[in-house]
Amino acid sequence: MEMTGSLNMIGYGLAAIGPGIGIGLIFAAYINGVARQPEAQSRLQTIAILGFALAEALAIIGIALAFVLNP
């Protein structure tokens, strides 16, 4: 059985698990923090969105590399 396609996409699929878990942890901590101190919501929201953007950037860089390094 011959396998065709690119193993880069399988690698990216496995690498996308990290940012997915990271984003989940970021927003879990945000919800927990707002539930404990509602008055800190605006400050926590800024930090959560920044963390989300950084974690999502890792996934976007990963997909870009998967396509660039495709032989």
N, C-alpha and C positions, 0 to 999 in steps of 0.2 A: 504494500500500500504506500503510494507516494504522497507526501504531504506538500501541498502548494500553499503559498501565501507568505506572510511575514511573521516571524517570531517577535518582531518589535511590538506589534499590537498586543500580543499576549503579555509581554513584559510591561507595557503601559497599563494594561488592565489590572495587573497585580500591583503596580506602583500607585494606581489611583485609589487603592484602599487606604493608604496613609492619609492623604488630604481629606478623604471622606470621613474617617474617624476623627481627625483633628477638628474639622468643622463641627461635627457633632459634639465634641467635648467643649469647644468654645461656646456654643450656644447653650449647652447644659449648665456651664458655669455662669453664663450671663443670667439665665432664668433663676438659678439658685441665688445669685447675688441680689437680683431685683426683689426676689421674694423675701430675702432677709432685710434688705434696706431699700425700700421703695424710693427714698429721697435721692439715692445715688444712681437712679436710672439713666439720666442723661450722660453722666461720666462713663458708666459701664457700657452703654450702648455704643459710644464712640470707640472704646477699646475693643468691643466685640466685632464691630464692623471692620476695623483695621486688621484684627486677627483673621477674620473670614477672608479678607482680600489677600492677605499674605499666603494663607493656606491654599486658596484657589489659584493663586499665581503659580504655585508649585505644580499643580495639576496641568495648567495651561502650558508651562514650560516642558513638562513631561510629554504631552501630546505633540508639541512642536518638534521635540527631539526624536520622537518615534517616527515622524514623517521625514525628517531631515536625514536621519541615519538609515533610512530604508534603502537597501542595496538595489 
